[in-house]
Amino acid sequence: MFFGTQLPLVAVFFIVILGRTVDMCLSSIRTVFTVKSKPQIAAPIGFIEAFFWFMIVKAALDYAIANPVVDTIVLALAYSLGFALGTLLGGILSKRFVKSKIKVQIVLSCKNDELVNQLKEKGYGQTILTAKGANNNTETYMIFVETNSDKLKQLRDIINKMDAKAFVSVTESKSVYNGFFGPSVRK
């Protein structure tokens, strides 16, 4: 048994919350790795996740059976709260630790060679097109940058500092190869 049936209900309440939080964190992270086509990482996480889930459910049910006076709504609330906390924490951890390639499209408010040079100095590969705005018909630059998700904040800071009115669109890249990342990179 994961924990004894003689523990006070408050202790069981927090154990169930903690176990379910861990289980759902793992679930969120596993899902991200699955979506990113990394089953070799997702599979072991799924194994640990399923083990935690089973042990928490078994322990909560054993406790409820051994203590029939206990209102099972308390255990259901603990289980649900752990689910919610784990989903939230798992999302935060996934965003922080699971990196990806992102595509950033920048439409400058006006031509800005200084911004282009600053991006180059900071190591951002870029493709630059001349574009015209639909509203004011003035020439500007459209810049395409492919980078790692952990560099997005730095890139945003550079753009905002040098052209606060730039239109920026960020999407996650499914696959990146050749170009700035090198001829042999396939992800």
C-alpha positions as CSV (number, residue, x, y, z in Angstrom):
1,M,0.0,0.0,0.0
2,F,1.3,3.5,-0.9
3,F,0.2,4.9,2.4
4,G,-1.5,3.5,5.4
5,T,-5.2,3.5,5.9
6,Q,-4.7,4.8,9.5
7,L,-3.3,8.2,8.4
8,P,-5.4,11.3,9.2
9,L,-7.6,12.4,6.4
10,V,-5.7,15.7,6.1
11,A,-2.5,13.8,5.4
12,V,-4.2,11.6,2.8
13,F,-5.7,14.8,1.3
14,F,-2.3,16.3,0.7
15,I,-0.6,13.0,-0.4
16,V,-3.3,12.6,-3.1
17,I,-2.8,16.2,-4.2
18,L,0.9,15.8,-4.4
19,G,0.8,12.5,-6.2
20,R,-1.8,13.7,-8.7
21,T,0.2,16.9,-9.3
22,V,3.3,14.8,-10.1
23,D,1.2,12.5,-12.4
24,M,-0.3,15.4,-14.3
25,C,3.0,17.3,-14.7
26,L,4.5,14.1,-16.3
27,S,1.4,13.8,-18.4
28,S,1.7,17.4,-19.8
29,I,5.4,16.9,-20.5
30,R,4.8,13.5,-22.1
31,T,2.2,15.0,-24.4
32,V,4.5,17.8,-25.5
33,F,7.3,15.3,-26.4
34,T,4.7,13.1,-28.2
35,V,3.5,16.1,-30.3
36,K,7.1,17.0,-31.0
37,S,7.6,13.4,-32.4
38,K,10.0,12.3,-29.7
39,P,8.4,9.0,-28.5
40,Q,11.8,7.8,-27.2
41,I,11.5,10.5,-24.5
42,A,7.7,10.3,-24.1
43,A,7.5,6.5,-23.5
44,P,9.5,6.4,-20.2
45,I,7.8,9.5,-18.9
46,G,4.5,7.7,-19.7
47,F,5.6,4.7,-17.8
48,I,6.3,6.7,-14.6
49,E,3.1,8.8,-15.1
50,A,1.0,5.6,-15.3
51,F,2.7,4.2,-12.2
52,F,2.0,7.3,-10.1
53,W,-1.6,7.5,-11.3
54,F,-2.3,3.8,-10.4
55,M,-0.7,4.1,-7.0
56,I,-2.6,7.3,-6.1
57,V,-5.9,5.9,-7.2
58,K,-5.3,2.6,-5.5
59,A,-4.3,4.3,-2.2
60,A,-7.2,6.7,-2.3
61,L,-9.7,3.9,-2.9
62,D,-8.1,1.7,-0.2
63,Y,-8.3,4.6,2.3
64,A,-12.0,5.2,1.4
65,I,-12.9,1.5,1.8
66,A,-11.0,1.2,5.1
67,N,-12.6,4.4,6.4
68,P,-16.2,4.3,5.3
69,V,-17.1,7.2,7.5
70,V,-14.9,9.5,5.4
71,D,-16.8,11.5,2.9
72,T,-15.3,10.5,-0.4
73,I,-15.9,14.0,-1.7
74,V,-12.8,15.1,0.2
75,L,-10.7,12.6,-1.7
76,A,-12.4,13.5,-5.0
77,L,-11.5,17.2,-4.3
78,A,-7.9,16.3,-3.5
79,Y,-7.7,14.2,-6.7
80,S,-9.2,17.1,-8.8
81,L,-7.0,19.8,-7.2
82,G,-3.9,17.7,-7.9
83,F,-5.1,17.3,-11.5
84,A,-5.5,21.0,-11.9
85,L,-2.2,21.9,-10.2
86,G,-0.3,19.3,-12.2
87,T,-1.8,20.5,-15.5
88,L,-0.8,24.1,-14.7
89,L,2.7,23.2,-13.4
90,G,3.3,20.7,-16.3
91,G,2.5,23.4,-18.8
92,I,4.9,25.8,-17.2
93,L,7.7,23.2,-16.9
94,S,7.1,22.1,-20.5
95,K,7.4,25.6,-21.8
96,R,10.6,26.2,-19.8
97,F,12.4,22.9,-20.4
98,V,11.2,21.5,-23.7
99,K,12.8,23.6,-26.4
100,S,11.7,23.9,-30.0
101,K,12.5,25.7,-33.2
102,I,10.3,28.8,-33.9
103,K,9.7,30.9,-37.0
104,V,9.5,34.6,-36.3
105,Q,8.1,36.9,-39.0
106,I,8.8,40.6,-38.4
107,V,7.2,43.4,-40.5
108,L,9.0,46.6,-39.6
109,S,7.1,49.9,-39.4
110,C,9.7,51.4,-41.7
111,K,13.1,50.3,-43.3
112,N,15.5,49.9,-40.4
113,D,19.0,48.7,-41.4
114,E,20.2,49.2,-37.8
115,L,17.7,46.6,-36.6
116,V,18.8,44.2,-39.3
117,N,22.5,44.7,-38.3
118,Q,21.7,44.3,-34.6
119,L,20.0,40.9,-35.3
120,K,23.0,39.8,-37.4
121,E,25.4,40.9,-34.6
122,K,23.4,38.8,-32.1
123,G,23.7,35.7,-34.3
124,Y,20.2,35.6,-35.8
125,G,20.1,34.3,-39.3
126,Q,17.6,36.2,-41.3
127,T,15.9,36.4,-44.7
128,I,14.9,40.0,-45.6
129,L,12.3,41.0,-48.1
130,T,11.3,44.4,-49.2
131,A,7.6,44.9,-48.5
132,K,4.9,47.6,-48.8
133,G,2.4,48.4,-46.1
134,A,-1.3,48.1,-47.2
135,N,-2.3,51.2,-45.4
136,N,0.4,53.7,-46.0
137,N,2.1,52.1,-49.1
138,T,5.6,52.9,-47.8
139,E,8.4,50.4,-48.3
140,T,9.6,48.5,-45.3
141,Y,11.3,45.2,-44.5
142,M,9.8,41.8,-43.8
143,I,12.3,39.7,-41.9
144,F,12.1,36.0,-41.4
145,V,14.1,34.5,-38.5
146,E,14.3,30.8,-37.5
147,T,15.6,30.4,-33.9
148,N,15.2,28.4,-30.7
149,S,12.3,29.1,-28.5
150,D,14.5,30.0,-25.6
151,K,15.9,32.9,-27.5
152,L,12.5,34.5,-28.2
153,K,12.6,36.9,-25.3
154,Q,16.0,38.3,-26.4
155,L,14.7,38.6,-30.0
156,R,11.5,40.4,-28.8
157,D,13.6,42.8,-26.7
158,I,15.8,43.8,-29.6
159,I,12.7,44.3,-31.9
160,N,10.8,46.3,-29.3
161,K,13.8,48.5,-28.5
162,M,14.5,49.3,-32.1
163,D,10.9,49.3,-33.6
164,A,8.1,49.2,-31.1
165,K,5.5,49.3,-33.9
166,A,6.8,46.2,-35.7
167,F,4.3,43.5,-36.4
168,V,5.7,40.2,-35.1
169,S,4.2,36.7,-35.7
170,V,5.7,33.6,-34.0
171,T,4.9,30.0,-34.9
172,E,6.5,26.7,-33.9
173,S,8.4,25.0,-36.7
174,K,7.7,21.3,-37.2
175,S,11.0,20.7,-39.1
176,V,14.1,22.7,-39.9
177,Y,17.0,21.8,-42.1
178,N,19.7,23.4,-44.2
179,G,20.0,27.2,-44.1
180,F,21.3,28.9,-41.0
181,F,21.2,25.7,-38.9
182,G,23.6,23.9,-41.3
183,P,23.2,21.5,-44.1
184,S,23.1,18.3,-42.1
185,V,20.5,19.2,-39.4
186,R,17.2,17.4,-39.7
187,K,14.7,17.8,-36.9
